[in-house]
């Protein structure tokens, strides 16, 4: 008998282990199917690689006097506009394709920039956006936000050389800051020099590094020998500075740097000045020796008048133009993104990009409040504080007030689909991104559902107002109606997915009542939708959570549980939907 009991116990243990492993495998397949479905969703915006000419109607919103627009854009991608008398009024530029990488909730927002004849930004208008209408309207209707860009130069700086601190639009933070990033990217594009366009050559590299056998780069290059060992760097100043004028024009200088980024003796590369003057400077060793051995930082800080640079006798203007070119060149080079990653491996460049993104992360009060809540929650659960009724109710009220009404950080299908198809600009909304990660990662790995139980403001409000079992205001829905309504979240998920698959630009934010928490920019219909679901929950316990929420249904499907080893109807429906989605993308 003891042997039989042991055998039975072993059999039960083995069966539980088999069930557990089967559950993990089946659940992994579920996650894989979800990833596949998201991968099949097309982007809601067509990626624009070449800017098209804006219409005259679009331009006249910024400049009513405009009557004509140039047929072609100039080298900077701007179209000259004129009045009825053909007198130039300035120029206009679109922010795409440069703004493609500045993604809000669902995609980039394109703006139209109006410049005066000194290439200073006069005004800005929103052309198009794939974010939700309420967010875009909030940006359009915020003159304070748009005015922040007036006065910027083509290099993205103010007249005093400073870079402005841009504030977003409250309630439309992602949309507005993504648009701002696109505008600054457009203004800060390094178009290269049309005056000195010639790329670097190996022969030029050998004049500094005799053993050079290869160079990697056009305007700035890494110089290597036959074994692939880096010897130094070669840069042409004309690619960065081409407007310091001597007698008749600018001069481009060839710069060699050793491995410690110290200047080797510079050499004139090309010049628009008279050759006798240029040759005088070329042969004046004492002039060049002043710069030899300087680091880039020392060169950037070099002030020719303070250093009493008098120039080369007989070629004063040519040499002084070079003397002013070199410090400006060093300043531009130190700020240049290509220089910062020159010679790095792809992994090093990716690591650098991550570091840069981290440094530019915007941490608002709403983000801080959300992150504090995410840190406090596991501590409260760990020490059993949530079992105290009064403390749990206080927590729920805080979630509804802070994460909901104050921060507006709620998960929704529109948000998750937008991030899946357009990428996540996590630097602009760190609190919301971390909230989403916690909410999506924990259910399939830890069997819990922290978002629905503790972090969803709409769910928190329903828990606070839910009627007790014996309350007179509690409504008991007919069993047939309850069974019917339980299919509603899954059906909503299906319809939303099909809409986004077939018409990617469809705004699906209206299917959930979460948009009303952005009360300062939401429409009255969105607020009414939010309030009505809470009103029903006042009589039917957790009505929306149990019978209407597609996001909650998705998180519950992802949750690892005791029945995860079983294939459900939801699993079969998702598998069928995945097959349809793959087939649809192949056909279209």
C-alpha positions as CSV (number, residue, x, y, z in Angstrom):
1,X,0.0,0.0,0.0
2,X,2.7,2.6,0.8
3,X,4.3,1.7,-2.5
4,X,1.0,2.2,-4.3
5,X,0.4,5.6,-2.6
6,X,3.9,6.7,-3.6
7,X,3.3,5.6,-7.1
8,X,0.0,7.5,-7.2
9,X,1.7,10.6,-5.7
10,X,4.5,10.4,-8.3
11,X,1.9,10.0,-11.1
12,X,0.0,13.1,-9.9
13,X,3.2,15.1,-9.7
14,X,4.3,14.1,-13.1
15,X,0.8,14.9,-14.5
16,X,0.9,18.4,-12.9
17,X,4.4,19.0,-14.4
18,X,3.2,17.8,-17.8
19,X,0.2,20.1,-17.6
20,X,2.3,23.0,-16.5
21,X,4.8,22.6,-19.3
22,X,1.9,22.1,-21.8
23,X,0.4,25.3,-20.4
24,X,3.6,27.2,-21.0
25,X,3.9,25.9,-24.6
26,X,0.3,26.8,-25.4
27,X,0.7,30.2,-23.8
28,X,3.8,30.8,-25.7
29,X,1.9,30.1,-28.9
30,X,-0.8,32.6,-27.8
31,X,1.8,35.3,-27.4
32,X,3.4,34.4,-30.7
33,X,0.0,34.7,-32.4
34,X,-0.6,38.1,-30.9
35,X,2.8,39.3,-32.1
36,X,2.0,37.9,-35.5
37,X,-1.3,39.8,-35.6
38,X,0.4,43.1,-34.6
39,X,3.1,42.5,-37.2
40,X,0.4,42.2,-39.9
41,X,-1.1,45.6,-39.1
42,X,0.0,48.1,-41.7
43,X,1.3,51.5,-40.7
44,X,-1.6,54.1,-40.5
45,X,0.6,56.6,-42.4
46,X,2.4,56.2,-45.7
47,X,6.0,56.9,-45.1
48,X,6.9,59.9,-47.1
49,X,10.5,59.9,-48.5
50,X,10.3,62.9,-50.7
51,X,8.5,66.1,-49.9
52,X,5.8,67.2,-52.3
53,X,4.9,70.8,-53.1
54,X,2.3,72.2,-50.7
55,X,-0.9,73.6,-52.2
56,X,-1.5,77.3,-52.5
57,X,-4.5,77.0,-50.2
58,X,-2.3,75.5,-47.5
59,X,0.2,78.3,-47.9
60,X,-2.4,81.0,-47.8
61,X,-3.4,79.9,-44.3
62,X,0.0,81.2,-43.2
63,X,0.5,84.0,-45.8
64,X,-2.7,85.3,-47.3
65,X,-0.8,87.5,-49.8
66,X,0.8,84.5,-51.5
67,X,-0.3,84.0,-55.1
68,X,2.4,81.9,-56.7
69,X,4.7,79.2,-55.6
70,X,7.9,78.0,-57.3
71,X,7.6,74.9,-59.4
72,X,10.6,73.3,-57.8
73,X,12.2,73.4,-54.3
74,X,15.6,74.8,-53.7
75,X,18.6,72.7,-52.3
76,X,17.1,73.0,-48.8
77,X,13.7,71.7,-49.8
78,X,11.9,75.0,-49.6
79,X,9.6,76.6,-52.2
80,X,9.8,80.3,-52.8
81,X,6.4,82.1,-52.6
82,X,5.5,85.4,-54.2
83,X,2.6,87.9,-54.2
84,X,0.5,89.0,-57.2
85,X,3.3,91.2,-58.4
86,X,5.8,88.4,-58.4
87,X,7.6,90.0,-55.4
88,X,9.1,87.2,-53.2
89,X,7.5,86.9,-49.8
90,X,9.7,84.2,-48.4
91,X,9.6,80.4,-48.6
92,X,7.8,77.4,-47.2
93,X,8.9,73.9,-46.3
94,X,7.2,70.7,-45.1
95,X,8.5,68.7,-42.2
96,X,8.2,65.3,-43.8
97,X,10.2,63.2,-44.6
98,X,12.6,64.5,-41.9
99,X,9.9,64.2,-39.3
100,X,9.2,60.5,-40.0
101,X,11.1,59.4,-36.9
102,X,9.1,61.7,-34.5
103,X,6.1,59.5,-33.6
104,X,3.3,60.6,-31.4
105,X,0.5,58.2,-30.4
106,X,0.0,56.7,-33.8
107,X,2.4,58.4,-36.2
108,X,4.2,61.6,-37.1
109,X,2.5,65.0,-37.4
110,X,3.4,67.0,-40.5
111,X,3.7,70.8,-40.3
112,X,4.2,73.5,-42.9
113,X,6.8,76.1,-42.0
114,X,6.7,79.7,-43.4
115,X,10.1,81.5,-43.6
116,X,10.8,85.1,-44.3
117,X,13.5,86.1,-46.8
118,X,16.2,85.9,-44.1
119,X,15.2,82.2,-43.5
120,X,13.7,82.9,-40.1
121,X,10.5,81.0,-39.2
122,X,7.5,83.3,-39.2
123,X,4.7,80.9,-38.6
124,X,3.7,77.2,-38.6
125,X,0.5,75.3,-39.4
126,X,-0.4,71.6,-39.0
127,X,-0.8,69.9,-42.4
128,X,-1.7,66.4,-41.4
129,X,-1.5,63.9,-38.6
130,X,-2.4,60.3,-37.8
131,X,-3.0,60.9,-34.2
132,X,-6.4,61.1,-32.7
133,X,-8.5,64.1,-33.8
134,X,-8.8,65.6,-30.2
135,X,-5.0,65.6,-29.8
136,X,-4.4,67.2,-33.2
137,X,-7.1,69.8,-32.6
138,X,-5.5,70.7,-29.3
139,X,-2.2,71.4,-31.0
140,X,-3.9,73.4,-33.8
141,X,-5.8,75.4,-31.3
142,X,-2.8,76.2,-29.1
143,X,-1.2,79.5,-30.4
144,X,1.2,79.4,-27.4
145,X,2.7,76.1,-28.6
146,X,3.0,77.2,-32.3
147,X,4.5,80.6,-31.3
148,X,7.4,78.9,-29.7
149,X,8.9,78.2,-33.1
150,X,8.7,81.7,-34.4
151,X,12.0,83.4,-34.8
152,X,14.0,80.1,-35.2
153,X,16.7,80.2,-37.8
154,X,17.3,77.5,-40.5
155,X,19.7,75.8,-38.1
156,X,17.0,75.4,-35.5
157,X,18.3,78.1,-33.1
158,X,17.2,81.5,-31.9
159,X,18.8,84.7,-33.1
160,X,21.2,84.6,-30.0
161,X,22.4,81.1,-31.0
162,X,20.5,79.3,-28.2
163,X,18.2,76.3,-28.7
164,X,14.7,76.9,-27.3
165,X,13.1,74.8,-24.6
166,X,9.8,73.6,-26.2
167,X,6.8,73.0,-23.9
168,X,4.1,70.5,-25.1
169,X,0.4,71.0,-25.1
170,X,-1.3,69.8,-21.9
171,X,-3.3,66.7,-22.7
172,X,-1.7,66.2,-26.1
173,X,1.9,65.8,-24.9
174,X,2.9,63.0,-27.3
175,X,1.3,64.6,-30.4
176,X,2.7,68.1,-29.7
177,X,6.2,67.1,-28.7
178,X,6.5,64.7,-31.6
179,X,5.5,67.5,-33.9
180,X,8.1,69.7,-32.2
181,X,10.8,67.1,-32.7
182,X,9.8,66.9,-36.4
183,X,10.1,70.7,-36.8
184,X,13.5,70.9,-35.1
185,X,14.7,67.9,-37.2
186,X,13.6,69.7,-40.3
187,X,15.3,72.9,-39.3
188,X,18.5,71.2,-38.2
189,X,19.0,69.1,-41.3
190,X,22.6,69.2,-42.4
191,X,22.2,69.6,-46.2
192,X,25.9,69.6,-47.0
193,X,27.7,72.3,-49.0
194,X,26.9,73.0,-52.6
195,X,29.9,75.3,-52.7
196,X,32.4,72.6,-51.7
197,X,30.6,69.3,-52.7
198,X,33.7,67.2,-53.6
199,X,34.1,64.1,-51.5
200,X,37.3,63.2,-49.7
201,X,39.9,61.1,-51.5
202,X,42.4,58.5,-50.5
203,X,45.2,60.6,-52.0
204,X,44.3,63.4,-49.6
205,X,44.4,61.0,-46.7
206,X,47.9,59.9,-47.7
207,X,49.1,63.4,-47.5
208,X,48.5,63.2,-43.8
209,X,48.9,59.4,-43.3
210,X,51.4,57.9,-45.8
211,X,50.4,54.3,-45.0
212,X,46.7,54.9,-45.5
213,X,45.0,52.3,-47.8
214,X,41.3,53.1,-47.2
215,X,39.0,55.8,-46.1
216,X,35.4,55.5,-44.9
217,X,33.4,58.6,-45.3
218,X,32.5,61.5,-47.6
219,X,32.7,64.7,-45.7
220,X,34.5,63.2,-42.7
221,X,36.3,59.9,-42.9
222,X,38.1,57.3,-40.8
223,X,41.5,56.6,-42.3
224,X,42.9,53.0,-42.0
225,X,45.9,51.1,-43.2
226,X,46.0,47.7,-45.0
227,X,45.5,45.7,-41.8
228,X,42.4,47.8,-40.9
229,X,44.1,49.7,-38.1
230,X,42.7,53.2,-37.7
231,X,45.4,55.8,-38.3
232,X,43.3,58.9,-37.7
233,X,40.5,61.0,-39.2
234,X,40.1,63.3,-42.2
235,X,37.5,66.1,-42.5
236,X,36.8,68.9,-45.0
237,X,35.7,72.1,-43.4
238,X,33.7,73.1,-46.5
239,X,31.1,70.5,-45.7
240,X,30.3,72.4,-42.4
241,X,31.3,76.0,-43.0
242,X,31.3,77.6,-46.4
243,X,30.3,81.3,-45.8
244,X,33.4,82.9,-44.4
245,X,34.4,85.2,-47.2
246,X,38.0,86.4,-48.0
247,X,38.6,88.6,-51.0
248,X,36.3,86.9,-53.4
249,X,34.9,83.9,-51.6
250,X,35.3,81.1,-49.0
251,X,38.1,78.6,-48.5
252,X,37.8,75.0,-47.6
253,X,40.5,73.5,-45.5
254,X,41.5,69.8,-45.2
255,X,41.8,68.7,-41.5
256,X,43.7,65.7,-40.4
257,X,43.2,64.5,-36.8
258,X,45.3,61.9,-34.9
259,X,43.8,59.3,-32.7
260,X,43.6,61.7,-29.8
261,X,41.7,64.2,-32.0
262,X,44.6,66.6,-32.2
263,X,45.1,68.6,-35.4
264,X,47.8,67.7,-37.7
265,X,48.9,70.7,-39.8
266,X,45.8,71.9,-41.8
267,X,46.0,72.3,-45.6
268,X,44.0,74.4,-48.0
269,X,41.8,72.2,-50.1
270,X,39.8,74.5,-52.4
271,X,39.3,78.2,-52.4
272,X,37.3,80.9,-54.4
273,X,39.9,83.6,-53.6
274,X,42.6,84.7,-56.0
275,X,45.3,82.1,-56.4
276,X,48.3,84.4,-55.5
277,X,46.7,85.2,-52.2
278,X,45.7,81.5,-51.6
279,X,49.3,80.4,-52.4
280,X,50.7,83.0,-50.0
281,X,48.6,81.5,-47.2
282,X,49.4,77.9,-48.3
283,X,53.1,78.5,-48.0
284,X,53.1,80.5,-44.7
285,X,54.2,77.8,-42.2
286,X,53.9,80.1,-39.1
287,X,50.2,80.7,-39.8
288,X,49.3,77.0,-39.8
289,X,51.6,76.2,-36.9
290,X,49.3,78.2,-34.6
291,X,46.6,75.5,-35.1
292,X,48.8,72.4,-35.2
293,X,48.4,70.2,-32.1
294,X,45.1,71.8,-30.9
295,X,42.3,69.6,-29.8
296,X,38.9,70.2,-31.3
297,X,37.7,71.7,-28.1
298,X,40.6,74.1,-28.0
299,X,40.1,75.0,-31.6
300,X,36.3,75.7,-31.0
301,X,37.3,78.1,-28.2
302,X,39.9,79.9,-30.4
303,X,39.1,83.6,-30.8
304,X,41.2,85.1,-33.6
305,X,41.0,88.8,-32.3
306,X,41.8,87.7,-28.7
307,X,44.7,85.6,-30.0
308,X,45.9,88.6,-32.0
309,X,45.8,86.8,-35.3
310,X,46.9,89.4,-37.9
311,X,46.8,87.2,-41.0
312,X,49.4,86.5,-43.7
313,X,51.1,89.6,-45.1
314,X,49.8,90.2,-48.6
315,X,46.8,87.8,-48.1
316,X,45.2,89.2,-45.0
317,X,41.6,88.7,-45.9
318,X,42.1,85.2,-47.2
319,X,44.0,84.1,-44.1
320,X,41.6,85.8,-41.7
321,X,38.7,84.1,-43.4
322,X,40.5,80.8,-42.7
323,X,41.2,81.8,-39.2
324,X,37.5,82.4,-38.5
325,X,36.5,79.3,-40.5
326,X,38.5,76.9,-38.3
327,X,36.9,77.6,-34.9
328,X,33.4,77.6,-36.5
329,X,34.2,74.3,-38.1
330,X,35.3,72.8,-34.8
331,X,32.1,73.9,-33.1
332,X,29.9,72.5,-35.9
333,X,31.9,69.2,-35.9
334,X,31.6,68.7,-32.2
335,X,27.9,69.0,-32.4
336,X,27.6,66.8,-35.5
337,X,25.8,63.5,-35.1
338,X,27.9,61.8,-37.7
339,X,31.1,62.8,-36.0
340,X,29.9,61.5,-32.6
341,X,29.6,58.0,-34.1
342,X,32.3,58.1,-36.7
343,X,34.2,54.8,-36.8
344,X,31.9,53.0,-34.4
345,X,30.6,49.6,-35.0
346,X,26.8,49.2,-35.6
347,X,26.4,48.0,-32.0
348,X,28.3,51.0,-30.7
349,X,26.2,53.3,-32.8
350,X,23.0,51.7,-31.5
351,X,24.3,52.0,-27.9
352,X,25.1,55.7,-28.5
353,X,21.6,56.2,-29.9
354,X,20.1,54.7,-26.7
355,X,22.3,56.9,-24.5
356,X,21.3,60.0,-26.5
357,X,17.6,59.0,-26.2
358,X,18.0,58.6,-22.5
359,X,19.5,62.0,-22.1
360,X,16.7,63.6,-24.0
361,X,13.9,61.8,-22.1
362,X,11.2,64.2,-20.9
363,X,10.0,63.4,-17.4
364,X,6.8,65.4,-16.6
365,X,4.9,65.5,-13.3
366,X,2.4,63.1,-14.7
367,X,5.2,60.6,-15.6
368,X,6.7,60.9,-12.1
369,X,3.3,60.3,-10.5
370,X,2.7,57.3,-12.6
371,X,6.1,55.8,-11.9
372,X,5.7,56.4,-8.2
373,X,2.4,54.4,-8.3
374,X,4.1,51.6,-10.1
375,X,6.8,51.4,-7.5
376,X,4.4,51.6,-4.6
377,X,2.0,49.0,-5.8
378,X,4.2,45.9,-5.4
379,X,5.3,47.1,-2.0
380,X,1.7,47.5,-0.8
381,X,0.8,44.0,-2.2
382,X,3.9,42.4,-0.7
383,X,3.1,43.6,2.8
384,X,-0.6,42.9,2.6
385,X,-1.7,46.5,2.7
386,X,-4.3,45.9,0.0
387,X,-6.2,43.6,2.3
388,X,-7.1,46.7,4.4
389,X,-10.4,47.9,3.0
390,X,-9.8,51.6,3.8
391,X,-6.3,51.6,2.3
392,X,-7.4,49.8,-0.9
393,X,-10.2,52.3,-1.4
394,X,-7.8,55.1,-0.8
395,X,-5.5,53.6,-3.4
396,X,-8.3,53.2,-6.0
397,X,-9.3,56.8,-5.5
398,X,-5.7,57.9,-5.9
399,X,-5.4,55.9,-9.2
400,X,-8.6,57.4,-10.5
401,X,-7.6,60.9,-9.6
402,X,-3.9,60.9,-10.4
403,X,-3.3,58.3,-13.1
404,X,-6.7,59.0,-14.7
405,X,-7.9,62.6,-14.4
406,X,-4.5,64.2,-13.8
407,X,-2.1,62.1,-16.0
408,X,-4.6,60.6,-18.5
409,X,-2.5,57.5,-18.6
410,X,-4.8,54.7,-19.7
411,X,-4.2,51.7,-21.9
412,X,-6.4,51.4,-24.9
413,X,-6.6,49.5,-28.2
414,X,-5.9,52.7,-30.1
415,X,-2.7,53.3,-28.1
416,X,-1.4,49.8,-28.3
417,X,-2.2,49.5,-32.1
418,X,-0.5,52.9,-32.7
419,X,2.6,51.9,-30.9
420,X,2.7,48.5,-32.6
421,X,2.5,50.1,-36.1
422,X,4.4,53.3,-35.7
423,X,6.9,52.7,-32.9
424,X,7.1,54.1,-29.4
425,X,8.5,57.5,-28.7
426,X,9.2,56.5,-25.1
427,X,11.2,59.7,-24.3
428,X,8.1,61.7,-24.5
429,X,5.9,59.7,-22.1
430,X,8.0,57.5,-20.0
431,X,5.3,56.9,-17.3
432,X,2.8,55.7,-19.8
433,X,5.3,53.4,-21.6
434,X,6.4,51.8,-18.3
435,X,2.7,51.4,-17.3
436,X,2.1,49.6,-20.6
437,X,5.1,47.4,-20.2
438,X,4.1,46.3,-16.7
439,X,0.5,45.8,-17.8
440,X,1.3,43.7,-20.8
441,X,4.4,41.7,-19.5
442,X,3.1,40.6,-16.1
443,X,-0.1,38.7,-17.1
444,X,1.6,36.1,-19.3
445,X,4.5,35.6,-16.9
446,X,3.3,36.0,-13.3
447,X,-0.4,35.0,-13.5
448,X,-1.5,38.4,-12.2
449,X,-3.3,41.3,-13.9
450,X,-2.1,44.4,-12.1
451,X,-3.5,46.9,-14.6
452,X,-7.2,45.7,-14.4
453,X,-7.1,45.0,-10.7
454,X,-5.1,48.0,-9.4
455,X,-4.0,50.5,-12.1
456,X,-6.8,51.2,-14.5
457,X,-8.5,54.5,-13.5
458,X,-11.8,53.4,-15.1
459,X,-11.7,50.1,-13.3
460,X,-10.8,51.8,-10.0
461,X,-13.8,54.1,-10.4
462,X,-16.1,51.1,-10.9
463,X,-14.7,49.4,-7.9
464,X,-15.4,52.4,-5.8
465,X,-19.0,52.8,-6.8
466,X,-20.0,49.2,-7.2
467,X,-23.2,48.2,-5.3
468,X,-22.9,45.7,-2.6
469,X,-24.5,42.3,-2.9
470,X,-27.5,43.3,-0.8
471,X,-27.8,46.9,-2.0
472,X,-31.2,48.1,-3.3
473,X,-29.5,49.8,-6.2
474,X,-27.9,46.6,-7.5
475,X,-29.4,45.4,-10.8
476,X,-29.2,41.7,-11.7
477,X,-29.2,41.3,-15.5
478,X,-31.1,38.4,-17.0
479,X,-28.8,35.4,-17.5
480,X,-29.4,35.3,-21.3
481,X,-28.3,39.0,-21.5
482,X,-25.2,38.5,-19.4
483,X,-24.2,35.5,-21.6
484,X,-24.7,37.6,-24.7
485,X,-22.9,40.6,-23.5
486,X,-19.8,38.5,-22.5
487,X,-19.1,38.1,-26.2
488,X,-19.0,41.9,-26.7
489,X,-15.3,42.5,-25.8
490,X,-14.2,39.7,-28.1
491,X,-16.4,40.9,-30.9
492,X,-15.1,44.5,-30.4
493,X,-11.5,43.2,-30.6
494,X,-12.3,41.5,-33.8
495,X,-13.9,44.5,-35.4
496,X,-11.2,46.9,-34.3
497,X,-8.5,44.6,-35.7
498,X,-10.2,44.2,-39.0
499,X,-10.8,48.0,-39.3
500,X,-7.1,48.6,-38.6
501,X,-6.0,45.9,-41.0
502,X,-8.2,47.1,-43.9
503,X,-8.2,50.9,-43.2
504,X,-5.1,51.6,-41.1
505,X,-5.9,55.2,-40.5
506,X,-9.2,54.4,-38.8
507,X,-9.6,56.2,-35.4
508,X,-10.7,53.4,-33.0
509,X,-10.4,55.5,-29.8
510,X,-14.2,55.9,-29.7
511,X,-14.9,52.2,-29.0
512,X,-13.6,52.6,-25.4
513,X,-14.6,55.2,-22.8
514,X,-11.0,56.1,-21.9
515,X,-10.6,59.2,-24.0
516,X,-12.9,61.1,-21.6
517,X,-10.2,61.1,-19.0
518,X,-8.4,63.7,-21.2
519,X,-11.2,65.9,-20.1
520,X,-9.6,69.2,-21.0
521,X,-9.4,68.3,-24.7
522,X,-11.9,65.5,-25.1
523,X,-15.2,66.1,-27.0
524,X,-18.5,66.2,-25.1
525,X,-19.5,62.9,-26.7
526,X,-16.3,61.2,-25.4
527,X,-16.9,62.5,-21.9
528,X,-20.6,61.4,-22.0
529,X,-19.5,57.9,-23.1
530,X,-17.1,57.7,-20.1
531,X,-19.8,59.0,-17.6
532,X,-22.5,56.6,-19.0
533,X,-20.4,53.5,-18.5
534,X,-19.7,54.6,-14.9
535,X,-23.5,55.3,-14.4
536,X,-24.3,51.7,-15.5
537,X,-21.6,50.4,-13.2
538,X,-23.3,52.2,-10.3
539,X,-26.1,49.7,-10.6
540,X,-24.5,46.7,-12.4
541,X,-21.3,45.8,-10.5
542,X,-18.2,46.3,-12.7
543,X,-20.4,46.4,-15.8
544,X,-17.9,47.7,-18.3
545,X,-15.0,45.7,-17.0
546,X,-16.9,42.4,-17.1
547,X,-19.1,42.9,-20.1
548,X,-17.6,45.6,-22.3
549,X,-13.8,46.2,-22.1
550,X,-11.8,44.8,-25.1
551,X,-8.5,45.8,-23.6
552,X,-9.3,44.0,-20.4
553,X,-10.4,41.0,-22.4
554,X,-7.1,41.0,-24.2
555,X,-5.1,41.2,-21.0
556,X,-7.1,38.4,-19.5
557,X,-6.5,36.2,-22.5
558,X,-2.8,36.8,-22.1
559,X,-2.8,36.0,-18.4
560,X,-1.2,32.7,-17.4
561,X,-3.6,30.7,-15.4
562,X,-4.5,27.1,-14.4
563,X,-6.4,26.5,-17.6
564,X,-3.7,27.9,-19.9
565,X,-3.0,24.3,-21.2
566,X,-6.4,24.1,-22.7
567,X,-7.2,25.4,-26.2
568,X,-10.1,27.8,-25.9
569,X,-12.6,29.3,-28.4
570,X,-10.7,32.5,-28.2
571,X,-7.5,30.7,-29.2
572,X,-9.1,29.2,-32.2
573,X,-10.6,32.6,-33.2
574,X,-7.2,34.3,-32.9
575,X,-5.6,31.6,-35.0
576,X,-8.2,32.0,-37.7
577,X,-7.8,35.8,-37.6
578,X,-4.0,35.4,-37.9
579,X,-4.4,33.2,-41.0
580,X,-6.8,35.8,-42.5
581,X,-4.5,38.7,-41.7
582,X,-1.5,37.0,-43.3
583,X,-3.5,36.1,-46.4
584,X,-4.9,39.6,-46.7
585,X,-1.4,41.2,-46.5
586,X,-0.1,38.8,-49.1
587,X,-2.9,39.5,-51.5
588,X,-2.9,43.3,-51.0
